[in-house]
Structures are given as structure tokens and as C-alpha cells.
Amino acid sequence: FDLFKPNNLREILAPLGAREWVQKLDKMRTSMERLSAGDVRRSFKSSGLFGESNLLKGGSMETDLKQVLRGLLRNLPDGSQLFKNVEQAVMEVEGRQLDSLSSQSNRDISLQFIMPFSDANAVDVEIKRENQAEDGEKMHWVVNLHTESPELGEVWLKSKLLGNETLEMTMWAPRNDVAQNAGMMKSELEYELNKFGLNLESFSILNAKRPNEDSNPNNLGEVVDIST
């Protein structure tokens, strides 16, 4: 996340002759305050997950996050800490590409990418399809979000789409004030979702870090459960 903090690369890379790539990265950022569905779609397409796939299908190689990061690498001193950070970011994008291919080979869908913002810290996004029943016949879509900032600390949000219009949401926030404030924002969240034709069936807020999927959720600490 540090690599994608607002203005972080601009300040570090300006004297290193990498301004062209910093500008390209800036163009890929969007505003969290004015975020739209179109912005999410563009970030998804330019996430670096689909570049090679598009070429194999005969399409053009559009500028994406992995290309920009590789451009930065070519303009950084080998062995520097910044070089290692950018190289690690490239490896993470490539790792997510492999995870996506692996899930498809198992007849599943799982996609993970970073959304960089100009006015906020980046958000890690995962979109996947899960079994809704033990027999595996019914499926639902899940969107997981994760971010970290000085204002909020770490925050995780899991949204589960049940059918075409109904959502279940769970939020994890270790900071007590953030968890409490989230509970007071329920009405505004419902209003925003209704504009997209979605109904919020339940909204659970857990005052704790999000556990691993296979962890026991019974020791999460204080829970604020808000249901419609």
C-alpha cells in the first residue's frame, strides 16, 4: 500500500528521471470522493491482469498497471529499496494473474487487483464466486475490500450478492471509533446502494481484524450487528 499512497511516488521519483511513468501512474488514479462505477471498471481493466490475455486473443496491448511499474523499474537504480518495492509490486500483479488462471482451471472465478486513488490510500479488491450451498449448485458473488490509512487504520469489507438485488455486508475495523462511526452511517449506505437498485439485507460490523477464512470467527471481539 505504501507504494500507492497519494503523491508518494511523485516526491520520490521526480529527481530520478522517471517522470513519464509517474505521470502515467497518476492518470490511472481516480478520486475516491467522486468514485463511480465507470472508474471501478477502468481500474479493473487496467489492473495488469489481462494484458497478455488480450494479446493472445489478437487485441492491442493497452497501458496497464504492470506495464507502468515495469517502466518505473527501468528508471530506478538496481538494488535500491525503491527498486525492490516496485519489483515486489510487479511480482504481486503477476502472482494474481496466476491465481486467476488457477481458479479458472478449477471452474471457479477469483480476481484480485489494486485500485490506486489520488486523494486516498489504495484499496485492495477481490472479486470471486462462492458456493451458496454445500451441494455447490447455487453460487453467489463476493467482493472483498481492504485498505489502511492514518484516518481509519485497517478496514476490511465483505459484500455478498444474494440474487440480483440483495446484499449482505460485513465490516472489520480494529479501531473502536471507526466501528462505531460505521454503524451510524448505515442509512447513508442504504441510500447509496438503493440508487444502484440494491437492497441491504444485513450489515454486520466487527470491532476486530479480519481473520483468515478458515479461522474461528467466535473470538472476534465486540460485534455490532445491524439488520434491515
Disulfide bonds with the S-S distance in Angstrom:
none
